[in-house]
């Protein structure tokens, strides 16, 4: 029996509608959440991502502004911009789009963002809040993974979860969130011995390794829930055939564009898994929805005590 496909686009739409309703109720209390995006230089992929984020803000009623320092921006100039945004009360969230130009010290710049405005959830203070189960801002993609599980009514407590990938952006925080939700969690990486055998133990398998189609059917326990966080651009014909041979719709796209998007999970896993997120249309849409949610959360955490209607919400 084929896996149930978990529709991230629909779930993201539900979350955006909820965020828009929260924004309207904040407006009644005299607060409009604000997001500032810093896009340094001209990276075409980054420009597309930022456009999507600004458009999403417009749709839910969040104030947003884009700061576009030139390719030549120095660490000092970017730190001055971050400090200016930290001081502004109308800005609740600051998002620094990576990668930054080569001469800029990314780590110093990210560390300079006020943790209360760190809507990416990358600041060590927010990482600490997550690990000790205190209120804070959680990275958007891992938060999206948890929303997919919750809104799809997939039990987490007491389940065996395996996370493939240990990045600070996805692997570690999603492992922490699963642990906080009472799953038993194993984190795998390139040095894990007999990776397929470890993955086969999972009731919930999260693939965040960044290699197209690496997770094949022999990694998956029959009936497991598989969450595919991978977003890989496939341009090689042999690689395309390995993943999508016989998929007429994909073949047509590949012929026209010379590339297609693939997750970390091989399509054949749909024959084994109980539930599966597609790529595209799975975790991706949730990431921007959770950014909107985080911006509203930051506004409430920062300004709540000053706005009687928000206190205690």
Buried (B, 14 or more C-beta within 10 A) or exposed (E): EEBBBBBBBEBBEEBBEBBBEBBEEBEEBEBBBBBBBBBBBEBEEBBEBBEBBBEBBEEBBBBBBBBBBEEEBEBEBBBEBBEEBBEEEEBBBBBBBBEBBEEBBBEEBBBBBBBBBBBBBBBEBBBEBBBEEEEBBBBBBBBBBBBBBEBBEBEBEEBBBBBBBBBEBBBBBBBBBBBBBEBBBBBBEEEBEEBEEBBBBBBBBBBBBBBBBBBBBEBBBEEBBBBBBBBBEBEEEEBBEBBBEEBEEBBEBBEEEEEBBBBBBBBBBBEBBBBBBBBBBBBBBBBBBBBBBBBBBBBBBBBBEEBEEBEEE
